[in-house]
Amino acid sequence: MEILEAYDATGSLRGAAAVAGCDHKTVARLVAAREAAGGGLPERVRQRPLVDPFAAKIDELVDRSRALVRADVVHGVLVAMGYEGSYRTTRRAVAESKRRWRNKHGRRTRPWIPQPGLWLQFDYGDGPEVAGSRAVLFCAWLAWSRFRVVVPLRDKTLPSVVIGLDRTLRAVGGVPTYALTDNEKTVTVEHVAGIAVRNATIVEVSRYYGLSIATCEPADPQSKGGSEATVKIAKADLVPTDHNLREDYADWQALEQACQELMADVNTRPHRATRQPPVVLLAQEHEHLHRLPKLPHTLCFGQTRKVDRQATVSVGDAIYSVPHELIGERVWVRADGEELVAVHIDPDQGPREVARHRLTTPGRPSICDEHYPPRPAGALERRPRARSSEEREFLAIGEGAERWLKQAAAEGTSRIRRKMAEAVDLAKLHGAGSVNDALARCASYGRFADGDLASILAHQQTATVIPLPTRPSEDRSLQRSTRSWEGFGQ
C-alpha cells in the first residue's frame, strides 16, 4: 500500500521506488497487478508445486470419507503414489479440501429460537466414583431460560430416570410441554422403519406429569446441544481431575452438595446468549409452565414400607436398614437384580434413593453403619452420676475418684459409702489434688481395704525422690583393661 501510495503521489516508477525504498520493477509489478484486478490487489494464492499434482486424489479421498479421513492416512497414500513433499504440506492441503467439501455438502442448520415453557432437554454423563461405585449425572436444560439442573443417580434404570426427571421438574418449578432426550432403552424400546417405539412405562410417567417425551435422531448430538453442554460442564466441575483439583467424595451427601453448588453457580451468573442469569429468566418462564403434581409417580418405585423405631424395613421377612432420619416415614422398596433399593419421597425435593442393599434372607439382617448417628464416646462404659450430696462431693474430687469408684464396684468392695466419706474428709484436710492422685493409685493397684487410701496419701507426702547415681565415663575408670588377655590360648 505504501508503494502504490508513493506511485500515486509521484506518477513515476523510479520516483515511487526512491520514496518507498524499493526497486522500480517492484513498483511496476504492483501497479500492473492493480490495473489487472480493476482496483485493489488480487488475493495471494500459495503455490505448492509438490502436492498440487495430487490435488484430485486428495479431493477423492475426502469425498469418499465425507471429510472424515485423517491427514496421515492421505499422506501414506500419496507417498505410495510417488509424492515427495512433507507431511505438513499434506496436512494443509487436506484441511483446505475438507473446508471446500463442507462448504458444498456440509449440514445446514438454522438458529433455534425456543419458546418459553416448551422444551426441556436431558442427558446422562459419567459421574465420579463414590463408595466404590460409579455415579451417573442426570443433566437437564430448560431451553428458553437456559436453566440447568444436575442430579446424581446410582444408575440409569427406569426408576432412577423417573427420580431424576421428577427432581428436575421440581427444581424448575413446573412442567414444560416437551422433553427431548436420547434413545435409551428406558425411553425407546426399538425402531421400526425409522419410527421410535416408546417404553410403555415412560409413556405412563409422561402422561402423569403432562409431559411429551421426544427423542432425537440416533447418533445426532447436535439436535440437543443444550443438554450436551450441560453434561460437559457438569463433568468438568464434578468429576475429580488434575484440572479442577477436586478431591474424591467421602459419601453420597458430598456429591449431592457439590451438585447443588454447581447449579447455584451456573444459574446465577449471566448467560452468554441472553446476558441475564438463568434464574431470573426462569421466574418469567414460570408463567408458561404447567402445574407440577404434588406427589411423584411411584408405580415403578416398588412397594411401600413404614420405617420402624430401629430405622429398618422388612421385605419378605428380611430386615434392611435405612437412614435414621426416616424413622416413622414411608419408603418405597424394590428388588433390582441382586440388590434391594429404597426410595423416599420428600415433599419439597421429590424422590431420592436413600439405601441400597444386597438381597438377604430372614434371620440375616443387612445393616449399614452409616445409616445411624455416630456412637458417642464411652457409650458402652457407664459413667458415675451423683444422686446425693455425698456422692456429688466425692465425684467432685476428680477423675481419680470416678476411676476408684468404678474399679471398687467391679471388685465388690464392701462399705464403699463409708470409704467415700473418708476420702471427702481427707480432701478437706490435704487438698483435692493429692487425694485424687491417691485414689487413682488405689484403683491402679487394687487397694480398696480400710486404711489403704490414708496409707498411700501419707506415703505421697513423705516420700522423697532419690536421684539415680550417674555412671562415670570410661576414660576416668580405674578398671583394668583386658589387653593382657589377648594372647591367652595362643
PyMOL commands that set and color helices and strands:
alter all, ss='L'
color gray80, all
select helices_A, chain A and resi 2-10+13-20+24-37+52-64+71-80+87-105+158-172+200-209+221-238+252-266+278-288+299-301+324-326+369-371+389-395+399-411+416-430+432-445+452-462+474-476+483-485
alter helices_A, ss='H'
color red, helices_A
select strands_A, chain A and resi 119-130+133-142+147-153+178-181+188-192+195-198+212-215+303-306+312-315+318-321+330-336+339-346+350-358
alter strands_A, ss='S'
color yellow, strands_A
deselect
rebuild
show_as cartoon
